[in-house]
Amino acid sequence: MRDILRPIYQERASLPNTLSVLYIEKKPDEDAATNLFDAILFIIVKEQDQPLYVKHYRYEDKKAALYVVAENQLKEWMLYGTNSNIFEWITEGLILFDRNEYMARLKDEVRDFPFHERKVKIGTEFAKLIRRYLNGKDFFKQRQYLDAYNHIIHALHHLARLAVIENGFHPEITVWNQVKQIDLQIFKLYEELVTSEESLEKRLELLFLASEFHIYSKTSFGAQHLLELMEEREEWTIDELLFHPGLQSYSIDLPVLLEFLIEKNMIEEITVPTKGPEIFHRRYRIPKKQ
């Protein structure tokens, strides 16, 4: 398939804007990594009008896809984890063209997993974990067991990703296979939830009891990035936090995380008078050390 695609990638490689070209071929019985295609051409360019450009090809009984991605979009995927395939493509992909060893250095960066990038990912996953977990508990209290199940499955997935990142690895598509090797207790929580013959209500009840320790024991670790950022100033409004460049990956999960950390006395709420009687602005700060 690579030879068939040669004219396509050679044309792209000749352009001065092209940084690197990767070739990813489907492995036997593994369709997910290549989005059900037989081969992927993944091309990184310095810049282009749209962040991502995609084309699909057919050759006899084979399918191929071309992805041309701007460098800033690639960096966003890597930082925020919004493209679950990207790390496998980078680590497993065959380099067909590499201007100034761009991809060779990127492969090293992915393998080394820089500390700052790791902290951002940990904070993001922890924020998602807390929102899903608390939503799941709320639905459970309302006896909305299917909705509770949906949220707790997502919470466990974020807990699994957190464990993988904590151990210095990038989460892959097959994250549960990774977690089975890294943290068997978390894997067993997931396994028990999806395979137990107990009623759904009982499974959820046991899961909430068992997972609470795992979640709360990771609070200081998971909140480290946010707490360190908040130490830069005396106090913050919610708007200042939501739109801080360093917290863009937290998105809608940030307000819930703030409330959770206030309950744990790790963040302090302060009130500022408004023009209205008995109505106050809420602001947030790291508690002052005694």
Secondary structure, DSSP 8 states (H G I E B T S, - for coil): -HHHHHHHHHHHHTSTTEEEEEEEE-BTTB-GGGTT-SEEEEEEES--SSSEEEEEEEETTEEEEEEEEEHHHHHHHHHH---TTHHHHHHH-EEEEEGGGHHHHHHHHHHH--HHHHHHHHHHHHHHHHHHHHHHHHHHHTT-HHHHHHHHHHHHHHHHHHHHHHTT----TTHHHHHHHH-HHHHHHHHHHHH--S-HHHHHHHHHHHHHHHHHHTHHHHHHHHHHHHTTSS-B-HHHHHT-GGGTTTGGGHHHHHHHHHHTTSSEEEEEE-SSTT-EEEEEE-----
